[in-house]
């Protein structure tokens, strides 16, 4: 089999690139083209979790709906009840010395 | 209401979507060996200024039902246990328990 001259092979590659409209890059230099060629992944990424229709979302929709959220109502009522019995959230410490972390015995 | 990790993941997804085109442009410049090194370096510095929730690698496919991050079967977006529950309840089309 007769060896083909390298120049002829290069010419063939260049012509092939011209015909199929691809970039002629014989030395395989990194041109960063793959970052432009790749599809954008954001649009499909934000569609991963299905949209959940909550009461708060529904009330914010156009149309001026006002639906009572019973679970939220119950939660707030429970918090009030706990506060009344002195079982509420502790006061925020004003200084470092007041914090429970500091007063804890080792 | 999804748990905090799912909310964080949703935040990351929206951040990636909002910054994707700009990030790609900088990536193209930074990785292009035909451009001068100074330009590429500046593009890389710009890439480093993007926030944490703009990188696609911060996004993780979590369980749609429970928000669990491990053992998620990607075809259904469910963890293995939720997948089993739903399959047994016949909520997944074309999935049924093997028996032969």
N, CA and C atoms of all chains as a GROMACS GRO file, in nm:
protein
  618
    1UNK      N    1   0.084  -0.119   0.000
    1UNK     CA    2   0.000   0.000   0.000
    1UNK      C    3   0.088   0.124   0.000
    2UNK      N    4   0.062   0.212  -0.097
    2UNK     CA    5   0.142   0.334  -0.108
    2UNK      C    6   0.107   0.431   0.003
    3UNK      N    7   0.211   0.489   0.066
    3UNK     CA    8   0.187   0.586   0.174
    3UNK      C    9   0.137   0.717   0.115
    4UNK      N   10   0.041   0.777   0.180
    4UNK     CA   11  -0.013   0.905   0.135
    4UNK      C   12   0.066   1.017   0.202
    5UNK      N   13   0.099   1.117   0.124
    5UNK     CA   14   0.177   1.228   0.179
    5UNK      C   15   0.096   1.303   0.285
    6UNK      N   16   0.160   1.343   0.396
    6UNK     CA   17   0.088   1.412   0.504
    6UNK      C   18   0.018   1.540   0.456
    7UNK      N   19   0.081   1.607   0.361
    7UNK     CA   20   0.021   1.732   0.311
    7UNK      C   21  -0.113   1.703   0.243
    8UNK      N   22  -0.116   1.589   0.170
    8UNK     CA   23  -0.239   1.551   0.101
    8UNK      C   24  -0.349   1.520   0.204
    9UNK      N   25  -0.310   1.451   0.312
    9UNK     CA   26  -0.408   1.416   0.417
    9UNK      C   27  -0.463   1.544   0.481
   10UNK      N   28  -0.372   1.640   0.506
   10UNK     CA   29  -0.415   1.766   0.567
   10UNK      C   30  -0.512   1.838   0.475
   11UNK      N   31  -0.482   1.837   0.346
   11UNK     CA   32  -0.570   1.902   0.250
   11UNK      C   33  -0.707   1.835   0.249
   12UNK      N   34  -0.705   1.703   0.258
   12UNK     CA   35  -0.832   1.628   0.263
   12UNK      C   36  -0.913   1.669   0.385
   13UNK      N   37  -0.846   1.677   0.500
   13UNK     CA   38  -0.917   1.714   0.624
   13UNK      C   39  -0.975   1.855   0.613
   14UNK      N   40  -0.896   1.945   0.555
   14UNK     CA   41  -0.943   2.083   0.541
   14UNK      C   42  -1.066   2.088   0.452
   15UNK      N   43  -1.062   2.011   0.345
   15UNK     CA   44  -1.176   2.010   0.253
   15UNK      C   45  -1.299   1.948   0.320
   16UNK      N   46  -1.273   1.844   0.399
   16UNK     CA   47  -1.385   1.779   0.468
   16UNK      C   48  -1.451   1.879   0.565
   17UNK      N   49  -1.367   1.956   0.634
   17UNK     CA   50  -1.421   2.055   0.728
   17UNK      C   51  -1.502   2.160   0.653
   18UNK      N   52  -1.455   2.195   0.533
   18UNK     CA   53  -1.526   2.297   0.454
   18UNK      C   54  -1.662   2.245   0.411
   19UNK      N   55  -1.665   2.118   0.369
   19UNK     CA   56  -1.790   2.061   0.319
   19UNK      C   57  -1.892   2.046   0.432
   20UNK      N   58  -1.846   1.993   0.546
   20UNK     CA   59  -1.940   1.967   0.656
   20UNK      C   60  -1.948   2.083   0.755
   21UNK      N   61  -1.883   2.194   0.721
   21UNK     CA   62  -1.890   2.317   0.800
   21UNK      C   63  -1.852   2.295   0.946
   22UNK      N   64  -1.739   2.227   0.964
   22UNK     CA   65  -1.684   2.214   1.100
   22UNK      C   66  -1.554   2.292   1.105
   23UNK      N   67  -1.510   2.325   1.226
   23UNK     CA   68  -1.389   2.406   1.241
   23UNK      C   69  -1.267   2.322   1.208
   24UNK      N   70  -1.177   2.378   1.128
   24UNK     CA   71  -1.053   2.307   1.095
   24UNK      C   72  -0.952   2.335   1.205
   25UNK      N   73  -0.920   2.233   1.280
   25UNK     CA   74  -0.834   2.249   1.397
   25UNK      C   75  -0.737   2.132   1.403
   26UNK      N   76  -0.633   2.132   1.316
   26UNK     CA   77  -0.547   2.014   1.305
   26UNK      C   78  -0.464   1.988   1.430
   27UNK      N   79  -0.430   2.093   1.507
   27UNK     CA   80  -0.345   2.074   1.625
   27UNK      C   81  -0.428   2.049   1.751
   28UNK      N   82  -0.562   2.041   1.735
   28UNK     CA   83  -0.652   2.015   1.849
   28UNK      C   84  -0.634   2.118   1.961
   29UNK      N   85  -0.623   2.243   1.924
   29UNK     CA   86  -0.616   2.350   2.025
   29UNK      C   87  -0.753   2.363   2.091
   30UNK      N   88  -0.752   2.387   2.223
   30UNK     CA   89  -0.880   2.402   2.294
   30UNK      C   90  -0.936   2.541   2.267
   31UNK      N   91  -1.047   2.544   2.200
   31UNK     CA   92  -1.106   2.673   2.163
   31UNK      C   93  -1.221   2.711   2.253
   32UNK      N   94  -1.258   2.623   2.344
   32UNK     CA   95  -1.372   2.653   2.432
   32UNK      C   96  -1.505   2.641   2.362
   33UNK      N   97  -1.505   2.584   2.242
   33UNK     CA   98  -1.629   2.576   2.166
   33UNK      C   99  -1.733   2.488   2.236
   34UNK      N  100  -1.687   2.393   2.316
   34UNK     CA  101  -1.783   2.301   2.378
   34UNK      C  102  -1.872   2.373   2.478
   35UNK      N  103  -1.823   2.486   2.533
   35UNK     CA  104  -1.906   2.559   2.628
   35UNK      C  105  -2.016   2.636   2.557
   36UNK      N  106  -1.990   2.668   2.430
   36UNK     CA  107  -2.094   2.736   2.353
   36UNK      C  108  -2.188   2.636   2.287
   37UNK      N  109  -2.133   2.518   2.256
   37UNK     CA  110  -2.213   2.419   2.184
   37UNK      C  111  -2.312   2.349   2.276
   38UNK      N  112  -2.274   2.330   2.402
   38UNK     CA  113  -2.359   2.254   2.493
   38UNK      C  114  -2.491   2.326   2.516
   39UNK      N  115  -2.596   2.248   2.535
   39UNK     CA  116  -2.728   2.308   2.558
   39UNK      C  117  -2.732   2.372   2.696
   40UNK      N  118  -2.819   2.468   2.714
   40UNK     CA  119  -2.836   2.532   2.844
   40UNK      C  120  -2.914   2.438   2.935
   41UNK      N  121  -2.861   2.420   3.056
   41UNK     CA  122  -2.923   2.321   3.144
   41UNK      C  123  -3.018   2.384   3.245
   42UNK      N  124  -3.015   2.517   3.255
   42UNK     CA  125  -3.099   2.584   3.354
   42UNK      C  126  -3.248   2.560   3.339
   43UNK      N  127  -3.304   2.577   3.218
   43UNK     CA  128  -3.449   2.562   3.202
   43UNK      C  129  -3.503   2.428   3.250
   44UNK      N  130  -3.427   2.320   3.223
   44UNK     CA  131  -3.475   2.190   3.269
   44UNK      C  132  -3.448   2.172   3.418
   45UNK      N  133  -3.345   2.241   3.469
   45UNK     CA  134  -3.313   2.230   3.612
   45UNK      C  135  -3.424   2.285   3.699
   46UNK      N  136  -3.482   2.398   3.657
   46UNK     CA  137  -3.584   2.459   3.743
   46UNK      C  138  -3.718   2.387   3.731
   47UNK      N  139  -3.726   2.292   3.639
   47UNK     CA  140  -3.852   2.218   3.625
   47UNK      C  141  -3.848   2.086   3.702
   48UNK      N  142  -3.743   2.061   3.781
   48UNK     CA  143  -3.728   1.930   3.845
   48UNK      C  144  -3.836   1.903   3.950
   49UNK      N  145  -3.852   1.997   4.043
   49UNK     CA  146  -3.953   1.976   4.147
   49UNK      C  147  -4.089   2.019   4.095
   50UNK      N  148  -4.191   1.936   4.112
   50UNK     CA  149  -4.324   1.976   4.063
   50UNK      C  150  -4.378   2.093   4.144
   51UNK      N  151  -4.453   2.181   4.077
   51UNK     CA  152  -4.511   2.296   4.145
   51UNK      C  153  -4.615   2.250   4.246
   52UNK      N  154  -4.601   2.303   4.366
   52UNK     CA  155  -4.694   2.265   4.472
   52UNK      C  156  -4.788   2.382   4.498
   53UNK      N  157  -4.917   2.356   4.497
   53UNK     CA  158  -5.014   2.464   4.521
   53UNK      C  159  -5.046   2.470   4.669
   54UNK      N  160  -4.992   2.570   4.736
   54UNK     CA  161  -5.021   2.586   4.878
   54UNK      C  162  -5.126   2.695   4.897
   55UNK      N  163  -5.177   2.705   5.018
   55UNK     CA  164  -5.280   2.806   5.047
   55UNK      C  165  -5.222   2.946   5.027
   56UNK      N  166  -5.097   2.966   5.073
   56UNK     CA  167  -5.034   3.097   5.060
   56UNK      C  168  -5.017   3.136   4.913
   57UNK      N  169  -4.976   3.037   4.831
   57UNK     CA  170  -4.961   3.064   4.688
   57UNK      C  171  -5.096   3.100   4.627
   58UNK      N  172  -5.197   3.025   4.667
   58UNK     CA  173  -5.331   3.045   4.611
   58UNK      C  174  -5.382   3.184   4.645
   59UNK      N  175  -5.359   3.227   4.769
   59UNK     CA  176  -5.406   3.359   4.811
   59UNK      C  177  -5.334   3.472   4.738
   60UNK      N  178  -5.211   3.446   4.695
   60UNK     CA  179  -5.134   3.549   4.626
   60UNK      C  180  -5.165   3.554   4.476
   61UNK      N  181  -5.240   3.456   4.427
   61UNK     CA  182  -5.272   3.452   4.285
   61UNK      C  183  -5.368   3.565   4.250
   62UNK      N  184  -5.366   3.613   4.123
   62UNK     CA  185  -5.461   3.718   4.084
   62UNK      C  186  -5.605   3.668   4.099
   63UNK      N  187  -5.689   3.754   4.150
   63UNK     CA  188  -5.827   3.714   4.176
   63UNK      C  189  -5.866   3.749   4.318
   64UNK      N  190  -5.767   3.784   4.400
   64UNK     CA  191  -5.795   3.828   4.535
   64UNK      C  192  -5.861   3.724   4.624
   65UNK      N  193  -5.813   3.600   4.614
   65UNK     CA  194  -5.869   3.495   4.699
   65UNK      C  195  -5.822   3.512   4.842
   66UNK      N  196  -5.905   3.474   4.934
   66UNK     CA  197  -5.866   3.473   5.075
   66UNK      C  198  -5.919   3.346   5.138
   67UNK      N  199  -5.832   3.246   5.144
   67UNK     CA  200  -5.873   3.119   5.202
   67UNK      C  201  -5.805   3.105   5.337
   68UNK      N  202  -5.879   3.060   5.435
   68UNK     CA  203  -5.822   3.039   5.567
   68UNK      C  204  -5.733   2.916   5.564
   69UNK      N  205  -5.608   2.933   5.611
   69UNK     CA  206  -5.516   2.821   5.620
   69UNK      C  207  -5.527   2.762   5.760
   70UNK      N  208  -5.598   2.652   5.771
   70UNK     CA  209  -5.629   2.600   5.904
   70UNK      C  210  -5.506   2.547   5.975
   71UNK      N  211  -5.415   2.490   5.900
   71UNK     CA  212  -5.294   2.439   5.964
   71UNK      C  213  -5.211   2.551   6.025
   72UNK      N  214  -5.200   2.663   5.950
   72UNK     CA  215  -5.125   2.778   6.001
   72UNK      C  216  -5.198   2.838   6.121
   73UNK      N  217  -5.329   2.845   6.111
   73UNK     CA  218  -5.411   2.898   6.220
   73UNK      C  219  -5.390   2.815   6.347
   74UNK      N  220  -5.390   2.685   6.330
   74UNK     CA  221  -5.371   2.594   6.444
   74UNK      C  222  -5.232   2.610   6.504
   75UNK      N  223  -5.132   2.627   6.418
   75UNK     CA  224  -4.994   2.641   6.465
   75UNK      C  225  -4.979   2.768   6.549
   76UNK      N  226  -5.035   2.879   6.496
   76UNK     CA  227  -5.026   3.005   6.571
   76UNK      C  228  -5.100   2.995   6.704
   77UNK      N  229  -5.216   2.927   6.702
   77UNK     CA  230  -5.292   2.908   6.825
   77UNK      C  231  -5.213   2.828   6.926
   78UNK      N  232  -5.142   2.725   6.878
   78UNK     CA  233  -5.060   2.642   6.967
   78UNK      C  234  -4.946   2.724   7.028
   79UNK      N  235  -4.886   2.810   6.945
   79UNK     CA  236  -4.777   2.894   6.995
   79UNK      C  237  -4.828   2.986   7.105
   80UNK      N  238  -4.945   3.045   7.081
   80UNK     CA  239  -5.004   3.134   7.182
   80UNK      C  240  -5.030   3.059   7.312
   81UNK      N  241  -5.082   2.940   7.295
   81UNK     CA  242  -5.114   2.858   7.412
   81UNK      C  243  -4.986   2.825   7.492
   82UNK      N  244  -4.879   2.795   7.420
   82UNK     CA  245  -4.752   2.763   7.486
   82UNK      C  246  -4.698   2.886   7.557
   83UNK      N  247  -4.709   3.002   7.492
   83UNK     CA  248  -4.662   3.126   7.554
   83UNK      C  249  -4.737   3.152   7.684
   84UNK      N  250  -4.870   3.127   7.681
   84UNK     CA  251  -4.955   3.152   7.797
   84UNK      C  252  -4.912   3.064   7.915
   85UNK      N  253  -4.865   2.943   7.884
   85UNK     CA  254  -4.823   2.853   7.989
   85UNK      C  255  -4.675   2.868   8.023
   86UNK      N  256  -4.613   2.972   7.966
   86UNK     CA  257  -4.471   2.995   7.996
   86UNK      C  258  -4.378   2.896   7.931
   87UNK      N  259  -4.420   2.837   7.817
   87UNK     CA  260  -4.337   2.737   7.748
   87UNK      C  261  -4.294   2.790   7.610
   88UNK      N  262  -4.293   2.922   7.600
   88UNK     CA  263  -4.263   2.981   7.469
   88UNK      C  264  -4.115   2.982   7.439
   89UNK      N  265  -4.080   3.054   7.332
   89UNK     CA  266  -3.941   3.066   7.291
   89UNK      C  267  -3.866   3.149   7.393
   90UNK      N  268  -3.746   3.109   7.434
   90UNK     CA  269  -3.671   3.190   7.531
   90UNK      C  270  -3.630   3.324   7.473
   91UNK      N  271  -3.610   3.420   7.562
   91UNK     CA  272  -3.568   3.555   7.520
   91UNK      C  273  -3.430   3.549   7.456
   92UNK      N  274  -3.412   3.631   7.356
   92UNK     CA  275  -3.281   3.642   7.291
   92UNK      C  276  -3.182   3.703   7.390
   93UNK      N  277  -3.064   3.642   7.402
   93UNK     CA  278  -2.966   3.694   7.497
   93UNK      C  279  -2.911   3.828   7.449
   94UNK      N  280  -2.906   3.927   7.540
   94UNK     CA  281  -2.856   4.060   7.503
   94UNK      C  282  -2.704   4.063   7.496
   95UNK      N  283  -2.641   3.985   7.585
   95UNK     CA  284  -2.495   3.983   7.586
   95UNK      C  285  -2.447   3.838   7.581
   96UNK      N  286  -2.320   3.824   7.564
   96UNK     CA  287  -2.263   3.690   7.554
   96UNK      C  288  -2.275   3.615   7.688
   97UNK      N  289  -2.264   3.690   7.798
   97UNK     CA  290  -2.268   3.627   7.930
   97UNK      C  291  -2.405   3.568   7.960
   98UNK      N  292  -2.510   3.628   7.901
   98UNK     CA  293  -2.646   3.582   7.928
   98UNK      C  294  -2.678   3.451   7.858
   99UNK      N  295  -2.605   3.420   7.755
   99UNK     CA  296  -2.644   3.307   7.671
   99UNK      C  297  -2.630   3.177   7.747
  100UNK      N  298  -2.717   3.084   7.713
  100UNK     CA  299  -2.719   2.955   7.780
  100UNK      C  300  -2.589   2.879   7.758
  101UNK      N  301  -2.533   2.901   7.643
  101UNK     CA  302  -2.411   2.831   7.608
  101UNK      C  303  -2.299   2.864   7.707
  102UNK      N  304  -2.298   2.994   7.750
  102UNK     CA  305  -2.193   3.037   7.842
  102UNK      C  306  -2.215   2.981   7.982
  103UNK      N  307  -2.345   2.978   8.023
  103UNK     CA  308  -2.373   2.939   8.161
  103UNK      C  309  -2.371   2.788   8.181
  104UNK      N  310  -2.363   2.715   8.072
  104UNK     CA  311  -2.367   2.570   8.082
  104UNK      C  312  -2.241   2.518   8.152
  105UNK      N  313  -2.266   2.424   8.244
  105UNK     CA  314  -2.153   2.369   8.320
  105UNK      C  315  -2.080   2.265   8.236
  106UNK      N  316  -1.951   2.263   8.247
  106UNK     CA  317  -1.872   2.169   8.170
  106UNK      C  318  -1.863   2.036   8.243
  107UNK      N  319  -4.508   2.167   5.243
  107UNK     CA  320  -4.391   2.256   5.248
  107UNK      C  321  -4.264   2.174   5.240
  108UNK      N  322  -4.183   2.197   5.137
  108UNK     CA  323  -4.056   2.122   5.127
  108UNK      C  324  -3.960   2.161   5.237
  109UNK      N  325  -3.868   2.070   5.269
  109UNK     CA  326  -3.774   2.100   5.377
  109UNK      C  327  -3.665   2.196   5.331
  110UNK      N  328  -3.581   2.239   5.427
  110UNK     CA  329  -3.486   2.347   5.400
  110UNK      C  330  -3.387   2.309   5.292
  111UNK      N  331  -3.350   2.181   5.287
  111UNK     CA  332  -3.250   2.140   5.187
  111UNK      C  333  -3.308   2.149   5.046
  112UNK      N  334  -3.436   2.115   5.036
  112UNK     CA  335  -3.502   2.126   4.905
  112UNK      C  336  -3.514   2.274   4.866
  113UNK      N  337  -3.547   2.359   4.964
  113UNK     CA  338  -3.558   2.502   4.934
  113UNK      C  339  -3.424   2.558   4.887
  114UNK      N  340  -3.317   2.512   4.953
  114UNK     CA  341  -3.183   2.556   4.913
  114UNK      C  342  -3.152   2.509   4.771
  115UNK      N  343  -3.194   2.386   4.742
  115UNK     CA  344  -3.170   2.330   4.609
  115UNK      C  345  -3.248   2.410   4.503
  116UNK      N  346  -3.371   2.447   4.537
  116UNK     CA  347  -3.452   2.527   4.444
  116UNK      C  348  -3.385   2.661   4.419
  117UNK      N  349  -3.333   2.720   4.527
  117UNK     CA  350  -3.261   2.847   4.515
  117UNK      C  351  -3.141   2.832   4.421
  118UNK      N  352  -3.066   2.723   4.439
  118UNK     CA  353  -2.950   2.700   4.354
  118UNK      C  354  -2.992   2.684   4.209
  119UNK      N  355  -3.101   2.612   4.187
  119UNK     CA  356  -3.149   2.590   4.051
  119UNK      C  357  -3.183   2.721   3.982
  120UNK      N  358  -3.251   2.809   4.056
  120UNK     CA  359  -3.286   2.937   3.995
  120UNK      C  360  -3.162   3.024   3.972
  121UNK      N  361  -3.066   3.015   4.065
  121UNK     CA  362  -2.942   3.091   4.047
  121UNK      C  363  -2.864   3.044   3.925
  122UNK      N  364  -2.858   2.913   3.906
  122UNK     CA  365  -2.789   2.858   3.790
  122UNK      C  366  -2.858   2.904   3.662
  123UNK      N  367  -2.990   2.898   3.663
  123UNK     CA  368  -3.065   2.936   3.543
  123UNK      C  369  -3.043   3.083   3.509
  124UNK      N  370  -3.037   3.168   3.610
  124UNK     CA  371  -3.026   3.312   3.586
  124UNK      C  372  -2.887   3.350   3.535
  125UNK      N  373  -2.783   3.277   3.578
  125UNK     CA  374  -2.646   3.316   3.546
  125UNK      C  375  -2.580   3.229   3.440
  126UNK      N  376  -2.657   3.136   3.384
  126UNK     CA  377  -2.594   3.035   3.300
  126UNK      C  378  -2.528   3.094   3.175
  127UNK      N  379  -2.597   3.184   3.107
  127UNK     CA  380  -2.544   3.237   2.980
  127UNK      C  381  -2.415   3.315   3.005
  128UNK      N  382  -2.417   3.400   3.107
  128UNK     CA  383  -2.298   3.480   3.138
  128UNK      C  384  -2.181   3.391   3.178
  129UNK      N  385  -2.210   3.292   3.259
  129UNK     CA  386  -2.105   3.200   3.302
  129UNK      C  387  -2.045   3.125   3.184
  130UNK      N  388  -2.131   3.083   3.091
  130UNK     CA  389  -2.083   3.013   2.972
  130UNK      C  390  -1.992   3.103   2.890
  131UNK      N  391  -2.027   3.230   2.880
  131UNK     CA  392  -1.945   3.323   2.802
  131UNK      C  393  -1.807   3.335   2.865
  132UNK      N  394  -1.802   3.351   2.997
  132UNK     CA  395  -1.674   3.360   3.066
  132UNK      C  396  -1.596   3.230   3.053
  133UNK      N  397  -1.667   3.118   3.062
  133UNK     CA  398  -1.601   2.988   3.049
  133UNK      C  399  -1.536   2.975   2.911
  134UNK      N  400  -1.610   3.022   2.810
  134UNK     CA  401  -1.558   3.013   2.673
  134UNK      C  402  -1.428   3.092   2.662
  135UNK      N  403  -1.426   3.213   2.718
  135UNK     CA  404  -1.306   3.296   2.709
  135UNK      C  405  -1.193   3.233   2.790
  136UNK      N  406  -1.225   3.185   2.910
  136UNK     CA  407  -1.120   3.135   2.999
  136UNK      C  408  -1.057   3.007   2.947
  137UNK      N  409  -1.134   2.926   2.876
  137UNK     CA  410  -1.083   2.796   2.831
  137UNK      C  411  -1.031   2.800   2.687
  138UNK      N  412  -1.040   2.918   2.624
  138UNK     CA  413  -0.999   2.928   2.484
  138UNK      C  414  -0.850   2.956   2.475
  139UNK      N  415  -0.775   2.856   2.426
  139UNK     CA  416  -0.629   2.868   2.424
  139UNK      C  417  -0.578   2.961   2.315
  140UNK      N  418  -0.666   3.000   2.222
  140UNK     CA  419  -0.622   3.089   2.115
  140UNK      C  420  -0.625   3.235   2.158
  141UNK      N  421  -0.686   3.265   2.273
  141UNK     CA  422  -0.691   3.402   2.322
  141UNK      C  423  -0.569   3.432   2.407
  142UNK      N  424  -0.532   3.560   2.422
  142UNK     CA  425  -0.415   3.593   2.504
  142UNK      C  426  -0.435   3.553   2.651
  143UNK      N  427  -0.326   3.517   2.713
  143UNK     CA  428  -0.332   3.464   2.850
  143UNK      C  429  -0.390   3.565   2.948
  144UNK      N  430  -0.362   3.693   2.923
  144UNK     CA  431  -0.412   3.797   3.014
  144UNK      C  432  -0.565   3.801   3.015
  145UNK      N  433  -0.622   3.794   2.896
  145UNK     CA  434  -0.769   3.795   2.882
  145UNK      C  435  -0.829   3.673   2.949
  146UNK      N  436  -0.766   3.558   2.925
  146UNK     CA  437  -0.818   3.434   2.984
  146UNK      C  438  -0.812   3.441   3.136
  147UNK      N  439  -0.706   3.497   3.187
  147UNK     CA  440  -0.691   3.507   3.332
  147UNK      C  441  -0.799   3.598   3.391
  148UNK      N  442  -0.824   3.710   3.323
  148UNK     CA  443  -0.929   3.802   3.371
  148UNK      C  444  -1.066   3.733   3.371
  149UNK      N  445  -1.091   3.653   3.267
  149UNK     CA  446  -1.219   3.581   3.259
  149UNK      C  447  -1.230   3.481   3.374
  150UNK      N  448  -1.118   3.416   3.405
  150UNK     CA  449  -1.119   3.320   3.516
  150UNK      C  450  -1.146   3.391   3.648
  151UNK      N  451  -1.089   3.510   3.665
  151UNK     CA  452  -1.114   3.588   3.787
  151UNK      C  453  -1.261   3.625   3.796
  152UNK      N  454  -1.320   3.661   3.684
  152UNK     CA  455  -1.463   3.694   3.682
  152UNK      C  456  -1.547   3.571   3.720
  153UNK      N  457  -1.506   3.455   3.670
  153UNK     CA  458  -1.578   3.331   3.703
  153UNK      C  459  -1.576   3.308   3.853
  154UNK      N  460  -1.463   3.342   3.916
  154UNK     CA  461  -1.451   3.317   4.060
  154UNK      C  462  -1.538   3.411   4.142
  155UNK      N  463  -1.584   3.522   4.083
  155UNK     CA  464  -1.666   3.615   4.160
  155UNK      C  465  -1.811   3.570   4.167
  156UNK      N  466  -1.850   3.471   4.088
  156UNK     CA  467  -1.990   3.426   4.093
  156UNK      C  468  -2.018   3.360   4.227
  157UNK      N  469  -2.141   3.373   4.269
  157UNK     CA  470  -2.180   3.321   4.399
  157UNK      C  471  -2.186   3.170   4.401
  158UNK      N  472  -2.209   3.120   4.520
  158UNK     CA  473  -2.208   2.977   4.539
  158UNK      C  474  -2.325   2.909   4.465
  159UNK      N  475  -2.441   2.974   4.466
  159UNK     CA  476  -2.559   2.910   4.408
  159UNK      C  477  -2.577   2.945   4.260
  160UNK      N  478  -2.468   2.970   4.191
  160UNK     CA  479  -2.476   2.990   4.046
  160UNK      C  480  -2.404   2.879   3.971
  161UNK      N  481  -2.339   2.791   4.049
  161UNK     CA  482  -2.266   2.682   3.985
  161UNK      C  483  -2.356   2.560   3.969
  162UNK      N  484  -2.353   2.497   3.854
  162UNK     CA  485  -2.442   2.382   3.834
  162UNK      C  486  -2.410   2.265   3.926
  163UNK      N  487  -2.288   2.260   3.980
  163UNK     CA  488  -2.254   2.146   4.063
  163UNK      C  489  -2.317   2.154   4.202
  164UNK      N  490  -2.372   2.271   4.240
  164UNK     CA  491  -2.439   2.280   4.370
  164UNK      C  492  -2.579   2.221   4.365
  165UNK      N  493  -2.627   2.196   4.244
  165UNK     CA  494  -2.763   2.142   4.230
  165UNK      C  495  -2.759   1.991   4.247
  166UNK      N  496  -2.849   1.943   4.331
  166UNK     CA  497  -2.857   1.798   4.352
  166UNK      C  498  -3.000   1.754   4.333
  167UNK      N  499  -3.018   1.645   4.262
  167UNK     CA  500  -3.153   1.593   4.243
  167UNK      C  501  -3.196   1.521   4.370
  168UNK      N  502  -3.289   1.583   4.441
  168UNK     CA  503  -3.337   1.522   4.565
  168UNK      C  504  -3.472   1.457   4.540
  169UNK      N  505  -3.517   1.380   4.640
  169UNK     CA  506  -3.645   1.312   4.626
  169UNK      C  507  -3.757   1.415   4.617
  170UNK      N  508  -3.843   1.398   4.518
  170UNK     CA  509  -3.954   1.491   4.497
  170UNK      C  510  -4.052   1.484   4.614
  171UNK      N  511  -4.066   1.364   4.668
  171UNK     CA  512  -4.166   1.343   4.772
  171UNK      C  513  -4.116   1.383   4.911
  172UNK      N  514  -3.995   1.337   4.946
  172UNK     CA  515  -3.948   1.355   5.083
  172UNK      C  516  -3.830   1.451   5.094
  173UNK      N  517  -3.762   1.482   4.984
  173UNK     CA  518  -3.646   1.569   4.989
  173UNK      C  519  -3.518   1.499   5.028
  174UNK      N  520  -3.522   1.367   5.038
  174UNK     CA  521  -3.402   1.293   5.074
  174UNK      C  522  -3.301   1.299   4.960
  175UNK      N  523  -3.172   1.310   4.996
  175UNK     CA  524  -3.069   1.328   4.895
  175UNK      C  525  -3.001   1.203   4.850
  176UNK      N  526  -3.022   1.093   4.924
  176UNK     CA  527  -2.952   0.969   4.889
  176UNK      C  528  -3.051   0.865   4.840
  177UNK      N  529  -3.000   0.776   4.758
  177UNK     CA  530  -3.083   0.666   4.710
  177UNK      C  531  -3.197   0.712   4.622
  178UNK      N  532  -3.174   0.819   4.546
  178UNK     CA  533  -3.280   0.870   4.458
  178UNK      C  534  -3.271   0.798   4.324
  179UNK      N  535  -3.379   0.738   4.283
  179UNK     CA  536  -3.385   0.674   4.151
  179UNK      C  537  -3.418   0.783   4.051
  180UNK      N  538  -3.319   0.815   3.966
  180UNK     CA  539  -3.329   0.939   3.888
  180UNK      C  540  -3.444   0.936   3.788
  181UNK      N  541  -3.480   0.819   3.740
  181UNK     CA  542  -3.586   0.812   3.640
  181UNK      C  543  -3.720   0.859   3.698
  182UNK      N  544  -3.738   0.838   3.827
  182UNK     CA  545  -3.864   0.877   3.889
  182UNK      C  546  -3.848   0.995   3.985
  183UNK      N  547  -3.724   1.030   4.020
  183UNK     CA  548  -3.702   1.139   4.114
  183UNK      C  549  -3.746   1.105   4.254
  184UNK      N  550  -3.748   0.977   4.286
  184UNK     CA  551  -3.795   0.933   4.418
  184UNK      C  552  -3.686   0.850   4.485
  185UNK      N  553  -3.684   0.853   4.619
  185UNK     CA  554  -3.592   0.762   4.688
  185UNK      C  555  -3.644   0.620   4.675
  186UNK      N  556  -3.556   0.528   4.706
  186UNK     CA  557  -3.591   0.388   4.682
  186UNK      C  558  -3.716   0.346   4.758
  187UNK      N  559  -3.733   0.399   4.880
  187UNK     CA  560  -3.851   0.358   4.958
  187UNK      C  561  -3.978   0.421   4.904
  188UNK      N  562  -3.971   0.550   4.870
  188UNK     CA  563  -4.088   0.615   4.811
  188UNK      C  564  -4.124   0.550   4.677
  189UNK      N  565  -4.018   0.510   4.604
  189UNK     CA  566  -4.042   0.440   4.478
  189UNK      C  567  -4.119   0.312   4.503
  190UNK      N  568  -4.081   0.239   4.605
  190UNK     CA  569  -4.148   0.113   4.638
  190UNK      C  570  -4.292   0.137   4.676
  191UNK      N  571  -4.313   0.236   4.763
  191UNK     CA  572  -4.449   0.266   4.808
  191UNK      C  573  -4.539   0.302   4.690
  192UNK      N  574  -4.487   0.389   4.604
  192UNK     CA  575  -4.569   0.434   4.491
  192UNK      C  576  -4.592   0.322   4.390
  193UNK      N  577  -4.488   0.240   4.371
  193UNK     CA  578  -4.502   0.130   4.276
  193UNK      C  579  -4.607   0.031   4.327
  194UNK      N  580  -4.604   0.003   4.458
  194UNK     CA  581  -4.701  -0.091   4.513
  194UNK      C  582  -4.842  -0.034   4.509
  195UNK      N  583  -4.851   0.100   4.518
  195UNK     CA  584  -4.982   0.166   4.512
  195UNK      C  585  -5.027   0.189   4.368
  196UNK      N  586  -4.947   0.139   4.273
  196UNK     CA  587  -4.977   0.149   4.129
  196UNK      C  588  -4.986   0.293   4.082
  197UNK      N  589  -4.902   0.378   4.139
  197UNK     CA  590  -4.902   0.519   4.098
  197UNK      C  591  -4.796   0.548   3.993
  198UNK      N  592  -4.711   0.448   3.963
  198UNK     CA  593  -4.608   0.467   3.862
  198UNK      C  594  -4.645   0.382   3.740
  199UNK      N  595  -4.678   0.447   3.629
  199UNK     CA  596  -4.720   0.370   3.511
  199UNK      C  597  -4.609   0.279   3.462
  200UNK      N  598  -4.644   0.156   3.433
  200UNK     CA  599  -4.548   0.062   3.377
  200UNK      C  600  -4.458  -0.005   3.478
  201UNK      N  601  -4.476   0.024   3.605
  201UNK     CA  602  -4.392  -0.037   3.708
  201UNK      C  603  -4.477  -0.134   3.788
  202UNK      N  604  -4.432  -0.258   3.794
  202UNK     CA  605  -4.501  -0.352   3.883
  202UNK      C  606  -4.402  -0.448   3.943
  203UNK      N  607  -4.441  -0.509   4.050
  203UNK     CA  608  -4.349  -0.593   4.124
  203UNK      C  609  -4.315  -0.719   4.046
  204UNK      N  610  -4.187  -0.753   4.048
  204UNK     CA  611  -4.143  -0.869   3.970
  204UNK      C  612  -4.195  -0.997   4.033
  205UNK      N  613  -4.242  -1.086   3.948
  205UNK     CA  614  -4.287  -1.216   3.994
  205UNK      C  615  -4.279  -1.314   3.878
  206UNK      N  616  -4.215  -1.428   3.898
  206UNK     CA  617  -4.206  -1.526   3.788
  206UNK      C  618  -4.197  -1.665   3.841
   0.00000   0.00000   0.00000
